[in-house]
């Protein structure tokens, strides 16, 4: 009986060895990557991106009524579907100068509704929606203009460059942005 038990044990060992030699690695469950959505726009020759949750909508530059006694970068007051919103030249605010003269039909207004502030921000153009992985978020891009530093403190890699993330919430909390009177 010992011989039979030994043979059975040897058979089980051989089966175990064969099974282990042919084993396949089971798939490892990876943590899902969190997606980050943004809207790309051009401003003064630079492409930036803003989080989609900070953008209410993108529209063509609306017709506006001028507002007396405001800084030059406040373009006017627009009626957007029955809602009056101030429209500002974002380039004018940041760089204290009018945006680059170019294809005016490419200019768009990014409407924000954040931090209790609703405004249309005129940019040089909108380049569309972009998808990134949140874990690819990096610090501010190199060579950032000083006027952008308070509002662009992160970036995403795109090919061989980094696209700055413009934070409209920071803009809406900015004393300089809220001080529109001359």
Backbone as CSV, one residue per row, in Angstrom:
resi,resn,N_x,N_y,N_z,CA_x,CA_y,CA_z,C_x,C_y,C_z
1,UNK,0.826,-1.183,0.000,0.000,0.000,0.000,0.871,1.248,0.000
2,UNK,2.014,1.176,0.571,2.918,2.316,0.581,3.354,2.658,-0.823
3,UNK,3.576,1.622,-1.635,3.983,1.861,-3.020,2.893,2.588,-3.797
4,UNK,1.631,2.233,-3.605,0.515,2.878,-4.291,0.387,4.326,-3.822
5,UNK,0.523,4.532,-2.503,0.426,5.886,-1.963,1.550,6.756,-2.498
6,UNK,2.747,6.219,-2.610,3.874,6.966,-3.129,3.657,7.296,-4.594
7,UNK,3.156,6.302,-5.367,2.880,6.560,-6.779,1.819,7.644,-6.948
8,UNK,0.784,7.599,-6.130,-0.274,8.611,-6.205,0.284,9.993,-5.847
9,UNK,1.128,10.001,-4.812,1.724,11.269,-4.407,2.644,11.815,-5.505
10,UNK,3.439,10.931,-6.112,4.322,11.323,-7.209,3.496,11.845,-8.390
11,UNK,2.375,11.187,-8.665,1.499,11.614,-9.757,0.956,13.021,-9.485
12,UNK,0.531,13.268,-8.260,0.032,14.607,-7.904,1.139,15.664,-8.027
13,UNK,2.336,15.308,-7.598,3.459,16.249,-7.728,3.733,16.569,-9.193
14,UNK,3.695,15.538,-10.043,3.941,15.733,-11.472,2.845,16.605,-12.084
15,UNK,1.584,16.371,-11.708,0.473,17.200,-12.193,0.651,18.666,-11.744
16,UNK,1.057,18.848,-10.500,1.295,20.199,-9.983,2.409,20.892,-10.761
17,UNK,3.508,20.165,-11.014,4.625,20.730,-11.772,4.183,21.131,-13.173
18,UNK,3.412,20.266,-13.843,2.929,20.588,-15.189,1.992,21.798,-15.178
19,UNK,1.110,21.840,-14.203,0.166,22.964,-14.123,0.911,24.280,-13.903
20,UNK,1.910,24.256,-13.029,2.671,25.481,-12.760,3.497,25.901,-13.971
21,UNK,3.988,24.961,-14.729,4.790,25.315,-15.898,3.933,25.922,-17.003
22,UNK,2.665,25.609,-16.995,1.760,26.131,-18.037,0.843,27.240,-17.524
23,UNK,1.108,27.682,-16.333,0.212,28.696,-15.758,0.272,29.984,-16.571
24,UNK,-0.805,30.655,-16.564,-0.888,31.973,-17.193,-1.059,33.005,-16.100
25,UNK,-0.510,34.148,-16.373,-0.652,35.215,-15.398,-2.059,35.762,-15.517
26,UNK,-2.732,35.814,-14.407,-4.081,36.368,-14.411,-4.006,37.880,-14.578
27,UNK,-4.983,38.464,-15.231,-4.941,39.920,-15.394,-5.025,40.607,-14.029
28,UNK,-4.268,41.656,-13.921,-4.254,42.433,-12.693,-5.269,43.547,-12.849
29,UNK,-6.077,43.721,-11.861,-7.060,44.796,-11.918,-6.358,46.108,-11.624
30,UNK,-6.361,46.959,-12.614,-5.728,48.267,-12.459,-6.754,49.264,-11.969
31,UNK,-6.272,50.228,-11.219,-7.153,51.307,-10.795,-7.500,52.124,-12.032
32,UNK,-8.772,52.458,-12.203,-9.121,53.246,-13.384,-8.485,54.627,-13.314
33,UNK,-8.048,55.107,-14.471,-7.442,56.439,-14.529,-8.563,57.463,-14.604
34,UNK,-8.382,58.534,-13.889,-9.388,59.593,-13.880,-9.140,60.529,-15.054
35,UNK,-10.180,60.747,-15.836,-10.073,61.605,-17.007,-10.286,63.057,-16.614
36,UNK,-9.583,63.955,-17.294,-9.712,65.393,-17.083,-10.112,65.992,-18.431
37,UNK,-11.198,66.742,-18.456,-11.678,67.364,-19.690,-11.455,68.862,-19.638
38,UNK,-11.009,69.405,-20.746,-10.780,70.838,-20.798,-11.113,71.398,-22.163
39,UNK,-11.216,72.700,-22.209,-11.466,73.407,-23.465,-10.211,74.226,-23.768
40,UNK,-9.645,73.997,-24.940,-8.439,74.706,-25.340,-8.779,76.040,-25.985
41,UNK,-7.950,77.031,-25.712,-8.161,78.346,-26.333,-6.814,79.024,-26.550
42,UNK,-6.823,79.987,-27.472,-5.614,80.757,-27.781,-5.728,82.140,-27.153
43,UNK,-4.601,82.581,-26.649,-4.546,83.891,-26.025,-3.156,84.454,-26.241
44,UNK,-3.047,85.480,-27.078,-1.768,86.140,-27.301,-0.676,85.215,-27.804
45,UNK,-0.988,84.351,-28.736,0.010,83.463,-29.308,0.287,82.214,-28.481
46,UNK,-0.358,82.056,-27.362,-0.164,80.886,-26.505,-1.464,80.077,-26.471
47,UNK,-1.343,78.761,-26.467,-2.505,77.897,-26.300,-2.588,77.501,-24.836
48,UNK,-3.768,77.673,-24.267,-4.035,77.320,-22.872,-5.247,76.400,-22.841
49,UNK,-5.517,75.853,-21.686,-6.677,74.986,-21.537,-7.326,75.284,-20.193
50,UNK,-8.653,75.205,-20.148,-9.392,75.427,-18.901,-10.286,74.219,-18.649
51,UNK,-10.487,73.913,-17.393,-11.329,72.767,-17.025,-12.754,72.991,-17.525
52,UNK,-13.333,71.935,-18.077,-14.697,72.033,-18.610,-15.703,72.443,-17.537
53,UNK,-15.476,72.041,-16.297,-16.441,72.397,-15.253,-16.379,73.874,-14.877
54,UNK,-15.418,74.623,-15.427,-15.349,76.060,-15.191,-15.903,76.860,-16.371
55,UNK,-16.308,76.174,-17.421,-16.804,76.843,-18.624,-18.298,76.548,-18.774
56,UNK,-19.114,77.614,-18.771,-20.549,77.433,-18.949,-20.884,77.195,-20.421
57,UNK,-20.249,77.974,-21.305,-20.459,77.815,-22.742,-19.439,78.648,-23.505
58,UNK,-19.365,78.382,-24.797,-18.512,79.151,-25.697,-19.426,79.708,-26.783
59,UNK,-19.320,81.022,-27.002,-20.177,81.679,-28.001,-19.321,82.610,-28.855
60,UNK,-19.875,83.010,-29.996,-19.236,84.066,-30.768,-19.282,85.343,-29.941
61,UNK,-18.419,86.276,-30.250,-18.414,87.529,-29.486,-19.762,88.215,-29.706
62,UNK,-20.526,88.399,-28.629,-21.878,88.955,-28.781,-21.858,90.469,-28.984
63,UNK,-22.967,90.996,-29.481,-23.138,92.444,-29.531,-23.251,92.957,-28.100
64,UNK,-22.722,94.150,-27.873,-22.672,94.656,-26.502,-23.035,96.125,-26.439
65,UNK,-23.491,96.521,-25.273,-23.688,97.935,-24.962,-22.484,98.385,-24.151
66,UNK,-21.897,99.501,-24.531,-20.734,100.030,-23.797,-21.158,100.421,-22.389
67,UNK,-20.244,100.341,-21.476,-20.486,100.722,-20.083,-19.538,101.880,-19.770
68,UNK,-20.067,103.033,-19.407,-19.176,104.163,-19.104,-18.462,103.964,-17.763
69,UNK,-17.263,104.535,-17.666,-16.524,104.545,-16.404,-15.858,103.234,-16.027
70,UNK,-15.620,102.357,-17.019,-14.952,101.091,-16.716,-13.593,101.048,-17.417
71,UNK,-12.781,100.116,-16.996,-11.461,99.959,-17.598,-11.597,99.506,-19.044
72,UNK,-10.599,99.788,-19.867,-10.700,99.500,-21.303,-10.904,98.020,-21.648
73,UNK,-10.472,97.114,-20.797,-10.646,95.693,-21.086,-12.058,95.188,-20.809
74,UNK,-12.900,96.027,-20.205,-14.322,95.681,-20.052,-14.997,96.165,-21.331
75,UNK,-15.358,95.240,-22.182,-15.867,95.578,-23.510,-17.311,96.050,-23.503
76,UNK,-18.105,95.564,-22.571,-19.498,95.984,-22.524,-20.373,94.973,-21.823
77,UNK,-21.685,95.180,-21.989,-22.690,94.336,-21.377,-23.477,93.667,-22.498
78,UNK,-23.603,92.348,-22.450,-24.299,91.607,-23.507,-25.521,90.907,-22.943
79,UNK,-26.530,90.774,-23.786,-27.723,90.014,-23.442,-27.556,88.627,-24.054
80,UNK,-27.309,87.661,-23.209,-27.094,86.294,-23.671,-28.288,85.452,-23.237
81,UNK,-29.200,85.234,-24.167,-30.431,84.484,-23.915,-31.208,85.025,-22.710
82,UNK,-31.343,86.347,-22.660,-32.114,86.987,-21.601,-31.336,87.241,-20.322
83,UNK,-30.077,86.925,-20.317,-29.237,87.128,-19.132,-28.172,88.165,-19.476
84,UNK,-28.097,89.246,-18.696,-27.100,90.280,-18.933,-25.777,89.861,-18.296
85,UNK,-24.721,89.858,-19.120,-23.407,89.483,-18.597,-22.371,90.497,-19.071
86,UNK,-21.400,90.800,-18.216,-20.303,91.649,-18.657,-19.378,90.843,-19.572
87,UNK,-18.823,91.518,-20.562,-17.893,90.864,-21.492,-16.554,91.577,-21.372
88,UNK,-15.506,90.781,-21.136,-14.172,91.325,-20.934,-13.194,90.771,-21.948
89,UNK,-12.220,91.581,-22.320,-11.127,91.149,-23.188,-10.071,90.542,-22.270
90,UNK,-9.937,89.216,-22.268,-9.014,88.548,-21.352,-7.566,88.959,-21.624
91,UNK,-7.218,89.102,-22.894,-5.863,89.548,-23.240,-5.632,90.957,-22.713
92,UNK,-6.611,91.833,-22.882,-6.497,93.208,-22.384,-6.336,93.260,-20.876
93,UNK,-7.073,92.421,-20.167,-6.948,92.386,-18.714,-5.558,91.911,-18.287
94,UNK,-5.113,90.819,-18.868,-3.849,90.212,-18.447,-2.626,91.021,-18.864
95,UNK,-2.643,91.509,-20.092,-1.447,92.138,-20.640,-1.570,93.649,-20.794
96,UNK,-2.689,94.216,-20.329,-2.923,95.652,-20.390,-2.777,96.175,-21.813
97,UNK,-3.230,95.388,-22.758,-3.177,95.763,-24.173,-4.246,94.981,-24.913
98,UNK,-4.692,95.528,-26.027,-5.660,94.811,-26.853,-5.041,93.529,-27.368
99,UNK,-5.890,92.543,-27.577,-5.418,91.276,-28.124,-4.845,91.472,-29.511
100,UNK,-4.106,90.488,-29.990,-3.503,90.610,-31.315,-4.566,90.835,-32.385
101,UNK,-4.253,91.717,-33.306,-5.177,91.969,-34.404,-5.001,90.844,-35.400
102,UNK,-6.066,90.217,-35.734,-5.999,89.086,-36.655,-7.390,88.770,-37.136
103,UNK,-7.630,87.534,-37.344,-8.930,87.067,-37.826,-9.964,87.269,-36.715
104,UNK,-10.724,88.361,-36.803,-11.696,88.652,-35.748,-12.821,87.624,-35.711
105,UNK,-13.072,86.938,-36.821,-14.115,85.916,-36.821,-13.713,84.703,-35.986
106,UNK,-12.419,84.553,-35.685,-11.957,83.430,-34.865,-12.146,83.716,-33.376
107,UNK,-12.297,84.976,-33.005,-12.444,85.323,-31.586,-13.736,84.746,-31.035
108,UNK,-13.657,84.294,-29.810,-14.813,83.705,-29.131,-14.894,84.259,-27.722
109,UNK,-16.067,84.124,-27.138,-16.269,84.474,-25.728,-16.501,83.181,-24.958
110,UNK,-15.661,82.957,-23.981,-15.843,81.819,-23.076,-16.645,82.356,-21.896
111,UNK,-17.824,81.810,-21.708,-18.691,82.262,-20.624,-18.377,81.423,-19.390
112,UNK,-18.029,82.120,-18.306,-17.764,81.429,-17.050,-18.870,81.743,-16.059
113,UNK,-19.128,80.814,-15.196,-20.083,80.984,-14.103,-19.452,80.276,-12.919
114,UNK,-18.543,80.979,-12.266,-17.771,80.376,-11.185,-17.563,81.387,-10.067
115,UNK,-17.514,80.895,-8.850,-17.280,81.752,-7.686,-18.304,82.890,-7.618
116,UNK,-19.505,82.673,-8.132,-20.542,83.703,-8.125,-20.355,84.769,-9.183
117,UNK,-19.382,84.596,-10.050,-19.103,85.565,-11.119,-19.522,84.952,-12.449
118,UNK,-20.340,85.695,-13.177,-20.728,85.296,-14.532,-20.154,86.355,-15.465
119,UNK,-19.397,85.905,-16.465,-18.786,86.852,-17.401,-18.445,86.147,-18.697
120,UNK,-18.385,86.932,-19.758,-17.897,86.442,-21.034,-16.470,86.927,-21.205
121,UNK,-15.553,86.007,-21.459,-14.139,86.358,-21.603,-13.739,86.150,-23.054
122,UNK,-13.409,87.240,-23.732,-13.056,87.165,-25.148,-11.617,86.671,-25.269
123,UNK,-11.453,85.620,-26.077,-10.135,85.031,-26.349,-9.911,85.057,-27.860
124,UNK,-8.669,84.801,-28.276,-8.324,84.871,-29.701,-8.946,83.750,-30.518
125,UNK,-9.271,82.652,-29.890,-9.893,81.533,-30.583,-10.027,80.355,-29.647
126,UNK,-10.901,79.449,-29.996,-11.097,78.226,-29.218,-10.659,77.073,-30.094
127,UNK,-9.844,76.189,-29.534,-9.295,75.081,-30.321,-9.990,73.759,-30.046
128,UNK,-10.977,73.744,-29.173,-11.777,72.544,-28.956,-11.525,71.868,-27.626
129,UNK,-12.280,70.781,-27.431,-12.203,70.030,-26.195,-11.011,69.075,-26.232
130,UNK,-10.364,68.919,-25.088,-9.217,68.019,-24.978,-9.430,67.086,-23.790
131,UNK,-8.973,65.860,-23.953,-9.035,64.865,-22.886,-7.616,64.579,-22.405
132,UNK,-7.441,64.534,-21.100,-6.156,64.202,-20.493,-6.419,63.233,-19.349
133,UNK,-5.357,62.603,-18.874,-5.439,61.807,-17.652,-4.989,62.701,-16.507
134,UNK,-5.789,62.733,-15.450,-5.501,63.608,-14.312,-4.114,63.331,-13.723
135,UNK,-3.662,62.077,-13.766,-2.355,61.759,-13.184,-1.187,62.291,-14.021
136,UNK,-1.465,62.876,-15.194,-0.414,63.482,-16.013,-0.234,64.974,-15.719
137,UNK,-1.069,65.504,-14.827,-0.999,66.923,-14.473,0.364,67.242,-13.855
138,UNK,0.985,68.308,-14.346,2.311,68.729,-13.885,2.243,70.171,-13.406
139,UNK,3.370,70.705,-13.000,3.450,72.100,-12.560,3.315,73.053,-13.743
140,UNK,3.449,74.315,-13.464,3.312,75.353,-14.500,4.304,75.103,-15.635
141,UNK,3.906,75.433,-16.866,4.825,75.236,-17.992,5.984,76.229,-17.934
142,UNK,7.113,75.870,-18.515,8.257,76.798,-18.519,7.989,77.987,-19.440
143,UNK,8.634,79.098,-19.157,8.537,80.281,-20.017,7.213,81.000,-19.933
144,UNK,6.528,80.858,-18.827,5.213,81.474,-18.659,5.354,82.977,-18.420
145,UNK,4.535,83.765,-19.102,4.558,85.208,-18.911,4.123,85.535,-17.478
146,UNK,4.724,86.537,-16.848,4.370,86.885,-15.463,2.881,87.175,-15.274
147,UNK,2.230,87.747,-16.272,0.801,88.065,-16.155,-0.053,86.802,-16.026
148,UNK,0.438,85.671,-16.538,-0.322,84.419,-16.474,-0.050,83.613,-15.206
149,UNK,1.065,83.892,-14.539,1.483,83.071,-13.396,0.424,82.897,-12.316
150,UNK,-0.351,83.933,-11.937,-1.356,83.707,-10.887,-2.482,82.750,-11.314
151,UNK,-2.693,82.607,-12.600,-3.845,81.846,-13.096,-3.462,80.523,-13.756
152,UNK,-2.199,80.322,-14.044,-1.724,79.093,-14.685,-0.666,78.475,-13.776
153,UNK,-1.080,77.501,-12.995,-0.140,76.883,-12.058,0.017,75.386,-12.306
154,UNK,-0.533,74.923,-13.427,-0.429,73.509,-13.780,-0.387,73.397,-15.296
155,UNK,-0.026,72.205,-15.773,0.024,71.974,-17.218,-0.115,70.489,-17.504
156,UNK,-0.397,70.195,-18.774,-0.441,68.828,-19.263,0.552,68.700,-20.408
157,UNK,1.235,67.557,-20.490,2.153,67.355,-21.619,1.380,67.061,-22.899
158,UNK,1.766,67.721,-23.975,1.201,67.470,-25.301,2.375,67.421,-26.266
159,UNK,2.631,66.241,-26.803,3.784,65.993,-27.670,5.054,66.454,-26.956
160,UNK,5.768,67.423,-27.489,7.033,67.836,-26.872,6.919,69.156,-26.112
161,UNK,5.696,69.556,-25.763,5.508,70.796,-25.014,4.516,70.567,-23.882
162,UNK,4.271,71.616,-23.100,3.289,71.537,-22.026,2.267,72.650,-22.204
163,UNK,1.008,72.301,-22.106,-0.101,73.247,-22.255,-0.545,73.681,-20.864
164,UNK,-0.512,75.002,-20.612,-0.898,75.536,-19.307,-2.391,75.424,-19.060
165,UNK,-2.746,75.133,-17.816,-4.146,75.045,-17.388,-4.519,76.387,-16.762
166,UNK,-5.423,77.107,-17.423,-5.870,78.412,-16.927,-7.008,78.180,-15.946
167,UNK,-6.889,78.733,-14.750,-7.879,78.527,-13.694,-8.825,79.733,-13.620
168,UNK,-10.019,79.584,-14.175,-10.988,80.680,-14.164,-11.487,80.982,-12.752
169,UNK,-11.442,80.022,-11.834,-11.830,80.285,-10.444,-10.871,81.280,-9.802
170,UNK,-9.582,81.109,-10.068,-8.597,82.067,-9.541,-8.838,83.450,-10.126
171,UNK,-9.158,83.483,-11.413,-9.443,84.765,-12.065,-10.647,85.426,-11.402
172,UNK,-11.706,84.666,-11.154,-12.935,85.211,-10.575,-12.725,85.714,-9.143
173,UNK,-11.720,85.196,-8.447,-11.419,85.647,-7.083,-10.408,86.790,-7.059
174,UNK,-9.841,87.101,-8.193,-8.783,88.103,-8.270,-9.331,89.511,-8.036
175,UNK,-8.702,90.235,-7.105,-9.089,91.618,-6.845,-8.956,92.470,-8.112
176,UNK,-7.895,92.249,-8.867,-7.663,93.032,-10.085,-8.769,92.813,-11.100
177,UNK,-9.261,91.580,-11.208,-10.329,91.283,-12.156,-11.659,91.869,-11.698
178,UNK,-11.888,91.872,-10.418,-13.145,92.393,-9.896,-13.179,93.925,-9.870
179,UNK,-12.031,94.561,-9.936,-11.943,96.038,-9.906,-12.056,96.557,-11.340
180,UNK,-13.282,96.758,-11.816,-13.492,97.163,-13.203,-13.647,98.667,-13.378
181,UNK,-13.856,99.394,-12.289,-14.063,100.847,-12.393,-12.749,101.557,-12.655
182,UNK,-12.834,102.626,-13.462,-11.631,103.438,-13.719,-11.203,104.186,-12.504
